[in-house]
Amino acid sequence: MLIFSEAAVLLTITYSDQFKFPLTKKEIAQRLIKISVTENKLGETLINLSKLNLIENKGGFWKLSKGTDQVKNRLRRANYSQQKWLEVDKLLSVIGWIPWIRGVAVTGSLAVDNVTVNDDIDLMLVVAPQRLWLSRVLVSLSSLWVGKRRTWQGNEENSWCFNLWLDDKHLGLPKNKRNLYSAYEVCQTKWMLDKAGIEKKFYQNNYWVKNLLPNYFNSKLIGASKIIEAEKSGYESAPILRFIGRKILSILDFLTFSIQYFYMYSHMSREKVSLSNAYFHPRSTKGQIYEKWFSSLKQIQSQDRRVVLVTGVFDLFHQEHQNFLRKAKLEGDLLVVGIETDDRVKKNKGLSRPIDDQQKRLQQLQLFPVVDLAFILPEKFDTAQEHLALLKLIKPQVLAVSSHTPYLEEKQRLMKKVGGEARVVYRQNPDISTTRLTKLT
């Protein structure tokens, strides 16, 4: 359904707008929320949204219309990011010696090449079980040694921010963190160190992301590979010594956690820590992004444009169809037309119909001058609930119908639920119809 692809594309572009991050066509296809579309369908959708003046293309990047010049901003930030990536190599050399680190991934703005000059480098570390807090001590000391440790005050610029820690037995995000913001963060991670196939395990343990970002998640899961393999030592101690050593280190890790938790407690706000994970995000970034996102969507919806919706078959697109649509257009600023699927037409009008298939009918309507947007109606479109769902999605002020429309009272009732009205805008000439035209041929 074209209308739902347009809603998904608009949601996707609007979400990225909060980060001043315009998207290429390929990036939109990858980042689409909840649906997948073909390349041709995406192209049609972008053109339709552009005609409605909701989005615009600047230098190959798609963004919301009437916004700031985000393309120059993105290119400038991409240049800043290249310098930051050089620092990641230094980071790996500083902490890579720690034996319990299984994986290191860049997250946040740098992961998508969208940093400012003084941004920190956000990182996720995966460590061996019962070694998280020992590893954190060693990482903190190592980054402090090179002047890159971020403190609780958070005033340091260009620091290394180790804000997410997981052990490799607890790679899945908890249910209370499974949302669209986290789904994008999962997919945007750039793995720089992988000692035991951690990258792939991370995506497998966060399979819930596929429900929100199917294309993005699939590309990450398929592309997951080992960046740097673990080096095996040529010497191994006796099993009993290894067992005793592991137990001692596990006890030390628990003691280290207790000491650090006691120290952190007075500083903590939104941070969540345990023996197996630590989420150091003192600011509600997700909340801020959602607030901006909803604000942008409301601005789009509040634009002073009166939407008129028309639905029908429009087979053998004849003069009466065209006269009706011209009258409907006079009722508002945007004329949106939904056409019935071939299967529904056969079901309602007989196996000999439609004469023109749905793609041809759709193309004819899209080329008709007064039509701003045309789409194919859902295959399941029989019940009042299904009709109401479509009305809530489009939010038309007017449902334009002709004098011969059936169930007018029911249509008026449904339109009242979305704050609009069903209105007869054209008295049809009974001598001209698709049925009569087919009998003449």
Secondary structure by P-SEA (a helix, b strand, c coil): caaaaaaaaaaaaaaaccccccccaaaaaaacccccccaaaaaaaaaaaaaaccccccccbbbbcccccaaaaaaaaaaaaaaaaaaaaaaaaaccccccccbbbbccccccccccccccccbbbbbcccaaaaaaaaaaaaaaaacccccccccccccccccbbbcccccccccccccaaaaaaaaaccccccccaaaaaaaaaacccccccaaaaaaaaaaccccccbbbbcccccaaaaaaaaaaaaaaaaaaaaaaaaaacccccccccccccccccccaaaaaaaaaaaaaaaaaaaccbbbbbbbcccccccaaaaaaaaaaaaaccbbbbbbbcaaaaaaccccccccccaaaaaaaaaacccccbbbbcccccccaaaaaaaaaaaccccccccccccaaaaaaaaaaaacbbbbbcccccccccaaaaaaac
